């Protein structure tokens, strides 16, 4: 189960990042490794393509967000790969605070922090984001800290 602050049994706390890449390796498959890729000065990627799991890390390799492309993951509200735009709107309604087009004709919906609804997004915010393809089906689930859940790129850590 994917929560805004991590996976069931593996949580990210707001006050301190207490999950590292080595914690992920032990949690998912002891003895397994995540491929580490530095992306920017303050943001990196730890990836297990066989699990459809990418962890976005800060410069200390503390996990700040998850990007999921696996059919096995779902939010507590039941949103998973293949869910529709209407499913997301029904599940989150007014908590959808941002809707932007993405490359390829899809869109990204960002859901407000459930513990701090209506407040400005800060580095402490824990959010969901859903990437949808041009047909309106969810292709990627994102959960975690802003701006890491959006990925590593220019202008973001």
N, C-alpha and C positions, 0 to 999 in steps of 0.2 A: 504494500500500500504506500503510495507516495503522498506525503503531506507537504505543506508549504515550507516546513522547516526540516524536511528530510524524509527518510524512509522509516516505516514502522520498525522499531527496534534499533534504529540508527538515526539519531536526531542531531540537528544543528541548533545550538543555543544562540540567542541573539547577543548576549553579552560577551561571549568569547567563542571563537571557532574551536570546538573540542573534537572535531573529526578530521583526521588526516588521511592522506592517500593510503598509508600503511594500515589504518583502521579499516578502510574500505576493502583492502585486499584480504584482511582477516575475516571481515564480515561476510563477504560474498562467497569466496572460495579460498579457504586457507591454503597458502602456498602459491596462490595465483598472483599475477602482477598486472598492473595497469600500465599502459604505454603513456609516458609523460612527454608532453610537447610544450615548450615555452611559446607563448603567443605574443605577449607584450611584456613590458617591464613589470607590470603589476598583476598579470593574469596569465594563468596557464591552464592546460587541459590534461586530464588524466582519463584515459579511455580504455574501455573493454568493449570492443566491437562485437564480440560473441554474445555479450549481454545486452547490447544496444544501450549502453550506459556511458555517459560522459560526465565527469565531475569537473566543474570549473573551480580553479583554485586561485588563492591570492599568492603573493610573492613568498609566503612562508609555507606553501603547499597545504594550507588549511582549506578544506572544502567549503566553498561559499554557495554553490548551486549545483543542481543536477539537470542534465538534459537527457531525456529518455526517448528512445525510438524503438521500444520493445512492447509487444502486445501484452506482456505479462503485467505491466505496471498500470495502476489506475489511481485516481484521486479518491478520497473518502466519498465523494459525490458520484463516483462511478464513471468519470470521464477517462477514456483510454484511447489508444490508437483506433482510428476509424469512427469515433464518436462524431456526431454532426455539429455544425454551427448551432442548430436549434438545441441540441443536447447541452452544449456549453451555456447557451443563454438561459435555458431552463434551470440548470444547476446553479448558476451564479448571478443571473439577472443584473441588478444595479451595481453589483460588486465588480462588474467588468468596467475598468476605468480607462482602458486604452484599446483602440482598435486601429491597426495600421496595416497598409498593404506591404507585402513582401515581394522579393524578386520571384519571378515565375508566376505571378498572378494570384497568389494566395494572400493570406492575412495572418496577423498575429494579434491575439487577444491577451490582454494582461488583466489579471484579477487582483483586486485590492487585498492588502494585508488583513487577514481576518481578525488579528488581535489589535490592529490600529486602523480600523476603517475610517475613511474620509480624511486621513491626515496626509500631508505631503510625503512623497516617497523620499526616503533617506537611505543611507548605507545600512541602517538597522532594519529596513523593511524586508519582510519575507513574503514573496509573491508567488502566484502561479502565472504561467504564460502558456498559451497553446498556439502552435503553428498549424494552420489549416491550408490544405491545397486549394486549387481553383474550384474544385467541386464542393468545398465546404467541409471536408473530412479532416479530422485531427491527424496530423502526421508526426508531431513531436510534442511531448509534455516537458515543461520546464518548471522547476520549483527551486526557490531559494532566495538568496540575497540579491538586491539590486545594487549595481547593474550587472553582476556576474551572470544572472540567469539569461541575459540577452547575448552572451558570448563575448569573446575577446576580439576587439577590433579597435580601430583608431577612435579616440574619444571616450573609450570605456576602459576601466582597469583591466 
